[in-house]
C-alpha cells in the first residue's frame, strides 16, 4: 500500500510510528498544538505571515530541512513500489524509522535542502521487510519470509538425518514407550537440537531474507570460527590457507608471530578459521536387528589317524540372535549404541576338525625340514642355461652334512647319471624327496630314517660346479617347487 499523507495532521507527521515511541509522539503532538495556538495569537497580533518547514530525521540522525514534504512522501511511495516489485513474496515496510517534524516560522529563509535530503535517504536503511528470524542462543542466524517457512526450515533441518515418515510418526505418537518394535524396524524415542532455537518477528533489509533451501545450507555450514590446527606432513603456509578458504595474508593475520619467510614444522600449532555448525540434530531411537552368531572351531586329536592327516568331522553352522539397541546419533552419525536386550533364536553349531597324532618312523609328518646345516639357495627351480632346473641348489652350509627332510624310507642310494651320488626318500604320505651330488652316502635302500637324520655328505659328483646339494620334491608322483614346502 502506498504511503499516504494524513491531511488532518499538519503539526507532526511520521510513517508507521512504532509503539515504543507512542508517548514521545503524543507529547510532540501536544507541543505542536501549543505552538499553533501561540503562533495563531501572534499572527493575529502582528499580522505577519507564517511558513511551515519540515525537519527530516532517520532514527535519531538529522538529515536536513525542506519546505515541501510532498517530495518525501513521493520518494517513499516510489521506494515501496520498487521493492514490492523486486520482492513480491515479502511484506515491505518503508520509512519505519523516518520522522518528518514540522516547524512554523515567520521568516522563511532559503533553507530548502531537498536534494541533499533525498541523497542522504538513499544511503539510509529505510526499506525493510517483515521477516521471521531463527534465533540460536539469542543470536539471529537466518531470516525467512514467514512463520510457515521458518517452521519448514526447522523440519527440513531435522529430516535431513531422520526418515520423514518416522519423524511424523514420532510427532503423532502418544508417548507409549512400551510399544514393541519388530525386527528390522526402528522407533524414534526423542529428537532434540543441541542449541535453543526460537523464532522472532523482525524488520530487516530485504536482501537478508533467504529461501528455505538457503536457510538449510547456512544452518548446515554454520559460522566461521577461529580454531587450532596442527601442521601436517607436506604442509606449507599456502596450502594451509587454501585448505581453510583463507588467503595467505589472512592466515598470517591470525598468526601474528609468523611471516611469509617463517619455517613451519610438523606438529606446530597454528590458528585457522573453519566453519562450525550453529546447531546439530540429536536423535535417539530403538531398533531390533537379527544378527549372525559366528560358530567356533574345535580341534580334536585322534591317535588312530596318522600325524599330518586331518578331516572335518562336523561342519560349523552360524547361529542367529535378535538384538534390541538404543541408538543415539548426532547429525546422522552414531555417537552411542547400547544393547537393551538379546535373544538367541538359533544356537550356533561348532565346526569340529579331527587331527591325527599317530607317528610311525617311516611316515613323514607332511612338513619338510631344511635338508642342510645352514647355507643359502644358490639356484632356484626354473629355466637355467637353456634347460629346466628341476630343484633348488643349496651351497655354503655351516658343515657339509645332508639331512633327511622328513621321516621316511630310503628307496634309492647310489649313483645316477648327472645326479652323481643320489639318495631318494619316500615319506609314505604321498611325498618323496631327492638329494643329489653327494660326496658320500650314509644310508642304504630300505632303511627307515627320521627327520633331520644325516643321510650323506655334500659334494660335487655328477654334473656339478662346486660343492652343493641339489634338492627336489615330488608329491603324488608330480614334481613340485621345493620353495612351496620349505620354511625359508
C-alpha positions as CSV (number, residue, x, y, z in Angstrom):
1,X,0.0,0.0,0.0
2,X,1.4,3.5,-0.9
3,X,2.2,5.8,2.0
4,X,-0.5,8.5,2.2
5,X,-0.1,11.8,3.9
6,X,-2.6,12.5,6.7
7,X,-4.1,15.8,5.7
8,X,-5.6,16.5,9.0
9,X,-2.3,16.3,10.9
10,X,0.0,19.1,9.7
11,X,1.7,19.5,13.1
12,X,3.7,16.3,13.3
13,X,4.0,13.7,10.6
14,X,5.6,10.2,10.8
15,X,5.4,7.0,8.9
16,X,4.1,3.9,10.7
17,X,5.2,5.1,14.2
18,X,6.4,2.2,16.4
19,X,4.6,1.6,19.7
20,X,7.7,2.2,21.7
21,X,7.7,5.9,20.6
22,X,3.9,6.4,21.0
23,X,4.4,8.6,24.2
24,X,7.0,10.7,22.5
25,X,4.7,11.2,19.5
26,X,1.8,12.3,21.7
27,X,4.0,14.8,23.6
28,X,5.2,16.2,20.4
29,X,1.7,16.4,19.0
30,X,0.6,18.4,22.2
31,X,3.6,20.6,21.8
32,X,2.7,21.3,18.2
33,X,-0.8,22.3,19.1
34,X,0.5,24.7,21.7
35,X,2.9,26.1,19.1
36,X,0.0,26.5,16.7
37,X,-2.2,28.2,19.3
38,X,0.7,30.6,20.2
39,X,1.5,31.3,16.7
40,X,-2.1,32.0,15.8
41,X,-2.4,34.5,18.6
42,X,0.9,36.1,17.5
43,X,-0.2,36.2,13.9
44,X,-3.4,38.0,14.9
45,X,-1.4,40.4,17.0
46,X,1.3,41.1,14.4
47,X,-0.5,40.1,11.2
48,X,2.8,38.6,9.9
49,X,2.7,35.6,7.5
50,X,3.6,32.1,9.0
51,X,5.5,29.5,7.0
52,X,5.9,25.8,7.6
53,X,9.2,24.0,7.1
54,X,9.9,20.3,7.7
55,X,12.9,18.7,9.6
56,X,13.8,15.2,8.4
57,X,15.2,12.5,10.8
58,X,16.1,8.9,10.3
59,X,16.1,7.3,13.8
60,X,18.0,10.0,15.7
61,X,20.1,11.2,12.8
62,X,19.2,14.7,11.5
63,X,19.3,14.9,7.7
64,X,18.1,18.4,6.9
65,X,15.2,20.8,6.4
66,X,12.8,21.0,3.4
67,X,10.0,23.4,2.5
68,X,7.6,20.8,1.0
69,X,7.1,17.4,2.5
70,X,5.3,16.1,-0.6
71,X,8.6,15.1,-2.2
72,X,9.4,12.9,0.8
73,X,6.1,11.1,0.5
74,X,6.5,10.7,-3.2
75,X,10.1,9.3,-2.7
76,X,9.0,6.8,-0.1
77,X,6.0,5.7,-2.1
78,X,8.3,5.1,-5.1
79,X,10.6,3.1,-3.0
80,X,7.8,0.9,-1.7
81,X,6.5,0.2,-5.2
82,X,10.0,-0.6,-6.5
83,X,10.7,-3.0,-3.6
84,X,7.4,-4.7,-3.8
85,X,8.0,-5.5,-7.4
86,X,11.6,-6.6,-6.6
87,X,10.5,-8.7,-3.6
88,X,6.9,-9.9,-4.4
89,X,6.9,-12.5,-1.7
90,X,7.9,-10.1,1.1
91,X,5.9,-7.7,3.1
92,X,7.8,-4.4,2.6
93,X,7.8,-1.6,5.2
94,X,9.1,1.8,4.0
95,X,10.0,4.7,6.3
96,X,9.5,2.9,9.6
97,X,12.4,4.9,11.0
98,X,11.7,8.2,9.1
99,X,10.3,11.2,11.0
100,X,9.0,14.4,9.4
101,X,8.8,17.2,12.1
102,X,7.1,20.4,11.0
103,X,8.1,23.8,12.3
104,X,6.3,27.1,11.9
105,X,8.4,30.2,11.2
106,X,7.7,33.8,10.4
107,X,10.7,34.5,8.2
108,X,11.3,31.8,5.6
109,X,14.9,31.7,4.5
110,X,16.4,29.8,1.6
111,X,16.8,26.6,3.7
112,X,15.4,24.0,1.3
113,X,17.8,21.0,1.2
114,X,15.5,18.6,-0.6
115,X,18.2,17.2,-3.0
116,X,20.7,16.7,-0.2
117,X,18.0,15.0,2.0
118,X,16.9,12.7,-0.8
119,X,20.5,11.8,-1.5
120,X,21.1,11.0,2.2
121,X,17.9,8.9,2.4
122,X,19.3,6.7,-0.4
123,X,22.1,5.7,2.0
124,X,19.9,5.0,5.0
125,X,18.2,1.7,5.8
126,X,14.7,3.0,5.4
127,X,13.3,0.0,3.3
128,X,12.8,-3.1,5.5
129,X,11.0,-6.4,5.1
130,X,8.9,-8.2,7.7
131,X,10.6,-11.4,8.4
132,X,10.9,-14.3,10.9
133,X,14.4,-14.8,12.4
134,X,15.6,-18.2,13.6
135,X,17.4,-17.3,16.7
136,X,20.1,-19.6,18.1
137,X,21.1,-18.8,21.7
138,X,19.7,-15.3,21.4
139,X,21.6,-14.6,18.2
140,X,19.7,-14.3,14.8
141,X,21.1,-16.8,12.3
142,X,18.8,-16.7,9.3
143,X,15.8,-14.6,8.2
144,X,12.8,-16.1,6.4
145,X,9.7,-14.6,4.8
146,X,7.1,-16.1,7.2
147,X,6.5,-18.3,10.2
148,X,5.5,-21.1,7.8
149,X,8.8,-21.0,6.1
150,X,10.7,-20.9,9.4
151,X,8.8,-24.0,10.6
152,X,9.5,-25.7,7.3
153,X,13.2,-24.9,7.6
154,X,13.4,-26.4,11.0
155,X,11.6,-29.5,9.9
156,X,13.9,-30.0,6.9
157,X,16.9,-29.4,9.1
158,X,15.7,-32.4,11.2
159,X,14.6,-34.7,8.4
160,X,18.0,-34.5,6.7
161,X,19.1,-37.0,9.3
162,X,15.8,-38.7,10.2
163,X,13.4,-40.5,7.9
164,X,10.5,-38.2,7.3
165,X,7.8,-40.8,7.8
166,X,9.4,-42.0,11.1
167,X,9.6,-38.4,12.3
168,X,5.9,-37.8,11.5
169,X,5.1,-41.0,13.5
170,X,7.2,-39.6,16.4
171,X,5.3,-36.3,16.3
172,X,2.0,-38.1,16.2
173,X,2.9,-40.7,18.8
174,X,1.1,-40.8,22.2
175,X,4.3,-41.4,24.1
176,X,3.7,-45.1,24.6
177,X,7.3,-46.3,25.2
178,X,6.1,-49.9,25.8
179,X,5.1,-50.3,22.2
180,X,7.1,-53.3,20.8
181,X,9.5,-52.8,17.9
182,X,9.6,-55.5,15.2
183,X,12.8,-57.0,13.8
184,X,14.2,-54.7,11.1
185,X,12.2,-51.6,12.3
186,X,13.1,-48.7,14.5
187,X,11.2,-46.3,16.6
188,X,12.2,-42.8,17.3
189,X,12.2,-42.0,21.0
190,X,13.5,-38.5,21.1
191,X,14.6,-35.6,18.8
192,X,16.3,-32.5,20.1
193,X,18.5,-29.7,18.9
194,X,21.9,-29.1,20.5
195,X,21.1,-25.4,20.9
196,X,18.0,-23.5,21.8
197,X,16.3,-22.3,18.6
198,X,13.4,-19.7,18.8
199,X,11.5,-17.6,16.3
200,X,11.2,-13.8,16.3
201,X,9.4,-11.4,14.2
202,X,11.8,-8.7,12.9
203,X,12.3,-6.0,10.3
204,X,15.4,-6.5,8.2
205,X,16.8,-5.4,4.8
206,X,15.0,-7.3,2.1
207,X,18.3,-8.8,0.8
208,X,18.8,-10.5,4.1
209,X,15.7,-12.7,3.8
210,X,16.6,-16.1,2.3
211,X,14.8,-19.0,0.9
212,X,14.2,-22.2,2.9
213,X,16.9,-24.1,1.0
214,X,19.4,-21.3,1.5
215,X,18.5,-21.3,5.2
216,X,19.2,-25.0,5.5
217,X,22.5,-24.6,3.7
218,X,23.5,-21.8,6.1
219,X,22.4,-23.8,9.2
220,X,24.4,-26.8,8.0
221,X,27.5,-24.9,7.1
222,X,27.5,-22.9,10.3
223,X,29.7,-19.9,11.1
224,X,33.3,-19.2,10.7
225,X,35.2,-19.6,14.0
226,X,38.9,-19.4,14.9
227,X,40.2,-23.0,15.6
228,X,43.6,-24.6,16.3
229,X,45.4,-26.5,13.6
230,X,48.3,-28.9,13.9
231,X,50.8,-28.7,11.0
232,X,50.8,-32.0,9.0
233,X,53.5,-33.6,6.8
234,X,53.9,-31.6,3.5
235,X,52.1,-28.5,4.8
236,X,53.2,-25.0,3.7
237,X,51.5,-21.7,4.6
238,X,49.9,-21.5,1.2
239,X,48.3,-25.0,1.3
240,X,47.1,-24.5,4.9
241,X,45.4,-21.2,3.9
242,X,43.9,-22.7,0.8
243,X,42.5,-25.7,2.6
244,X,40.7,-23.4,5.0
245,X,39.4,-20.9,2.4
246,X,41.8,-18.2,3.5
247,X,44.4,-16.1,1.7
248,X,48.0,-16.3,3.0
249,X,47.7,-12.8,4.3
250,X,44.6,-13.7,6.3
251,X,46.4,-16.7,7.7
252,X,49.3,-14.5,8.8
253,X,46.9,-12.0,10.4
254,X,45.6,-14.9,12.5
255,X,49.1,-15.9,13.4
256,X,51.0,-12.6,14.0
257,X,54.1,-14.4,15.1
258,X,54.6,-15.8,11.5
259,X,55.6,-14.1,8.3
260,X,56.0,-15.3,4.7
261,X,59.5,-16.4,5.4
262,X,58.7,-18.4,8.5
263,X,59.6,-22.1,8.6
264,X,56.8,-24.4,10.0
265,X,57.4,-27.9,11.2
266,X,55.1,-30.9,11.6
267,X,53.3,-30.6,14.9
268,X,53.4,-26.8,15.2
269,X,50.1,-25.3,16.4
270,X,48.5,-22.6,14.3
271,X,45.2,-20.7,14.2
272,X,42.8,-21.0,11.3
273,X,39.2,-20.3,10.6
274,X,36.8,-23.1,9.9
275,X,33.0,-23.4,9.7
276,X,31.3,-24.8,12.8
277,X,27.6,-25.8,12.7
278,X,25.4,-23.5,14.8
279,X,23.1,-26.3,15.7
280,X,23.0,-30.1,15.4
281,X,20.2,-32.6,15.4
282,X,20.3,-35.2,18.2
283,X,18.1,-38.3,17.8
284,X,17.5,-41.4,19.9
285,X,15.8,-44.5,18.5
286,X,15.2,-48.1,19.4
287,X,15.7,-50.8,16.8
288,X,15.8,-54.6,16.6
289,X,18.2,-56.4,14.3
290,X,18.7,-60.1,13.5
291,X,22.4,-60.8,13.6
292,X,24.5,-63.9,13.0
293,X,26.4,-65.6,15.8
294,X,29.7,-66.9,14.4
295,X,30.4,-70.6,15.1
296,X,33.5,-71.8,17.0
297,X,36.1,-74.2,15.6
298,X,37.2,-77.1,17.8
299,X,40.3,-79.2,17.0
300,X,40.2,-82.7,18.4
301,X,43.2,-85.1,18.3
302,X,42.9,-88.7,17.2
303,X,45.7,-91.1,17.8
304,X,44.3,-93.6,15.3
305,X,45.0,-91.1,12.5
306,X,48.5,-90.5,11.2
307,X,50.1,-87.3,12.2
308,X,49.7,-84.7,9.3
309,X,46.2,-86.1,8.4
310,X,43.1,-84.2,9.3
311,X,39.4,-84.2,8.4
312,X,36.3,-82.2,9.2
313,X,34.1,-84.4,11.4
314,X,31.4,-81.8,12.0
315,X,30.5,-78.8,9.8
316,X,30.0,-75.5,11.6
317,X,26.8,-73.5,11.4
318,X,26.2,-69.9,12.4
319,X,23.6,-69.1,15.0
320,X,21.0,-66.3,14.9
321,X,20.2,-63.8,17.6
322,X,17.8,-60.8,17.9
323,X,19.4,-57.7,19.5
324,X,17.5,-54.7,20.6
325,X,19.5,-51.5,20.6
326,X,19.1,-47.9,21.8
327,X,21.0,-45.7,19.4
328,X,21.9,-42.1,19.7
329,X,23.0,-40.1,16.6
330,X,24.3,-36.6,16.1
331,X,23.5,-35.2,12.6
332,X,23.0,-38.8,11.5
333,X,26.4,-40.1,12.8
334,X,26.5,-42.7,15.5
335,X,27.6,-41.5,18.9
336,X,26.3,-44.2,21.2
337,X,24.8,-47.7,20.9
338,X,23.6,-49.7,23.9
339,X,22.1,-53.2,23.9
340,X,18.8,-53.3,25.6
341,X,18.0,-57.0,25.2
342,X,19.3,-60.0,23.3
343,X,17.6,-63.3,22.4
344,X,19.2,-66.3,20.7
345,X,16.8,-67.8,18.2
346,X,19.2,-70.4,16.8
347,X,22.2,-71.8,18.6
348,X,25.5,-72.0,16.6
349,X,27.0,-75.4,15.8
350,X,30.7,-75.9,16.3
351,X,33.0,-76.9,13.5
352,X,35.0,-79.9,14.6
353,X,38.3,-80.8,13.0
354,X,40.0,-84.1,13.8
355,X,43.8,-84.2,13.5
356,X,45.9,-87.3,13.6
357,X,48.6,-87.8,16.2
358,X,49.8,-91.3,15.3
359,X,53.5,-91.2,14.4
360,X,55.5,-94.1,12.8
361,X,59.2,-93.8,12.0
362,X,58.7,-94.4,8.3
363,X,55.9,-91.9,7.7
364,X,56.5,-88.2,7.3
365,X,54.7,-85.6,9.1
366,X,53.9,-83.6,5.9
367,X,56.2,-80.7,6.9
368,X,59.6,-80.6,5.3
369,X,62.7,-79.5,7.2
370,X,65.8,-77.8,5.8
371,X,67.9,-80.5,4.3
372,X,71.3,-78.9,5.1
373,X,73.1,-77.3,8.0
374,X,72.6,-73.7,7.1
375,X,73.7,-72.5,3.7
376,X,71.8,-70.4,1.1
377,X,69.9,-71.1,-2.1
378,X,72.3,-70.5,-5.0
379,X,69.9,-71.6,-7.7
380,X,66.1,-71.8,-7.8
381,X,63.8,-74.1,-9.8
382,X,63.2,-72.9,-13.3
383,X,64.9,-72.3,-16.6
384,X,68.7,-72.1,-16.4
385,X,71.3,-72.2,-19.1
386,X,68.7,-73.2,-21.6
387,X,67.4,-76.1,-19.6
388,X,64.8,-76.6,-16.9
389,X,66.4,-76.8,-13.4
390,X,64.2,-79.4,-11.6
391,X,65.0,-78.4,-8.0
392,X,67.0,-76.0,-5.9
393,X,70.7,-75.8,-5.1
394,X,71.9,-75.2,-1.5
395,X,75.5,-74.0,-1.1
396,X,78.0,-72.8,1.6
397,X,76.5,-74.6,4.6
398,X,77.9,-74.5,8.1
399,X,79.0,-78.1,7.6
400,X,78.5,-80.5,4.7
401,X,76.1,-82.9,6.4
402,X,72.9,-83.7,4.4
403,X,69.8,-84.2,6.5
404,X,66.5,-86.1,5.8
405,X,63.8,-83.5,5.2
406,X,61.2,-85.8,6.9
407,X,60.6,-89.3,8.2
408,X,60.6,-91.9,5.5
409,X,62.1,-95.0,3.8
410,X,65.2,-94.8,1.6
411,X,64.2,-96.1,-1.9
412,X,67.5,-95.3,-3.7
413,X,71.1,-94.8,-2.6
414,X,73.7,-94.9,-5.3
415,X,75.0,-93.2,-8.4
416,X,72.6,-92.0,-11.2
417,X,73.9,-90.2,-14.3
418,X,74.3,-86.4,-14.0
419,X,72.9,-86.5,-10.4
420,X,76.1,-88.2,-9.2
421,X,75.7,-89.8,-5.8
422,X,71.9,-89.7,-5.1
423,X,69.5,-90.6,-2.3
424,X,65.7,-90.8,-2.7
425,X,63.4,-91.0,0.3
426,X,59.7,-92.0,0.2
427,X,57.9,-90.4,3.1
428,X,54.9,-92.8,2.8
429,X,52.4,-89.9,2.7
430,X,52.4,-89.2,-1.0
431,X,55.7,-87.1,-0.8
432,X,59.2,-88.0,-2.0
433,X,62.4,-86.1,-1.8
434,X,65.7,-86.4,-3.8
435,X,69.2,-85.4,-2.7
436,X,72.0,-85.3,-5.4
437,X,75.7,-84.6,-5.9
438,X,76.6,-86.1,-2.6
439,X,80.3,-86.7,-1.8
440,X,79.3,-89.8,0.2
441,X,76.1,-91.7,1.2
442,X,75.4,-92.8,4.8
443,X,72.2,-94.8,4.3
444,X,71.0,-97.8,2.3
445,X,67.9,-98.9,0.4
446,X,65.0,-100.0,2.7
447,X,66.4,-98.1,5.7
448,X,64.0,-96.1,7.8
449,X,65.2,-92.5,8.5
450,X,63.9,-89.8,10.8
451,X,63.5,-86.2,10.1
452,X,66.9,-84.3,10.5
453,X,68.9,-87.6,10.4
454,X,72.3,-87.4,8.5
455,X,72.0,-89.3,5.2
456,X,75.3,-88.2,3.5
457,X,77.8,-85.5,2.9
458,X,77.5,-82.6,0.4
459,X,79.8,-82.8,-2.6
460,X,80.1,-82.2,-6.3
461,X,79.6,-85.6,-8.0
462,X,77.9,-85.9,-11.4
463,X,77.2,-82.7,-13.4
464,X,78.1,-80.2,-10.7
465,X,80.1,-77.0,-10.5
466,X,81.3,-76.6,-6.9
467,X,80.1,-78.2,-3.7
468,X,76.4,-78.0,-3.2
469,X,73.2,-80.0,-2.6
470,X,70.6,-80.4,-5.4
471,X,67.2,-81.0,-3.7
472,X,63.9,-82.0,-5.4
473,X,60.4,-82.6,-4.1
474,X,57.6,-84.8,-5.5
475,X,54.0,-85.1,-4.4
476,X,51.9,-88.0,-5.7
477,X,54.5,-88.5,-8.4
478,X,54.4,-84.9,-9.6
479,X,57.5,-82.6,-9.5
480,X,56.9,-79.7,-7.2
481,X,58.7,-76.5,-6.3
482,X,60.6,-77.1,-3.0
483,X,60.1,-73.5,-2.0
484,X,56.3,-74.2,-1.6
485,X,57.2,-76.7,1.2
486,X,60.3,-75.3,2.9
487,X,60.1,-72.6,5.6
488,X,62.9,-70.4,4.2
